[in-house]
């Protein structure tokens, strides 16, 4: 009579390897809208399909209903269950759920592009699960220049909320290792210094033990409509739309300066804030004074040009 061998007859170390492989490079994007400018844009979705083997796009409305239903987990796993992804392993039994939930949070990249879903995620997810989150993708849309003075309060409120939210996240995610930030900066006037108000929310993550950081800045001088190779993951075939245009020489100068300033922010985060601002931004200033001193880009201060 042959003995029946089940999944749980495998050594715990082997099961852990299986769980780790199942959720490795997976992506869960908790989103707030489905318009053409957001995550439902085909080009944007294709980027996620290239970045992660497993991907799930969740709408913020459904995410909010999870709270009403009283679930103790920020993500209702049954909503993610499907034969097309690996999350179904969580539902095989209570034991697989207990064993695999750690790997789900540890290996999955959680992506957010607005405040409310991210705040709900931090508020509802148990501290034990938040402590396992190691990969995060955040998109932030900065408030533009108010047309009327009374509207300035909305800009101040938004910036205060972003600052408080990301500071809270840096405290609740003690094991965050990999961070990607895509910021649409609409500040007027636009300035590239580490003391700018719109930079401060990003710098809150200097408190985390980060090992890799990627920052992408989108401005009026570097919009998505330019065919910039830096704005897409390696290997992704760019879908050209009618509103896109090739990069000009001036566009390339803008892209290079943006990349240098992104490097300054990344260095500040990777050194956990220990590097002085002048040291972190040294390469940016050096390039401005040597290669771009004759260019009068509006976001460069006179002392940066020479």
Secondary structure, DSSP 8 states (H G I E B T S, - for coil): ------GGGS-HHHHHHHHHHHHTT-EEEEES--STTTTTSHHHHHHHHHH-SSEEEEEHHHHHHHHHTT-SSSS-GGGG--TTSGGGGGGS-HHHHHHHHHHHHHH-EEEESSHHHHHHHHHHS-HHHHTT--EEEEEEE-----SSGGGHHHHHHHHHHHHHHHHHHHHH-TT--EEEEEEE---SS----TTSHHHHHHHGGGGS--SEEEEEEEBTTB-TTB--GGGS-TT------TT-B---HHHHHHHHHHHHHHHHHHHHHHTTT-S-HHHHTHHHHHHHHHTSTT---TTS-HHHH-
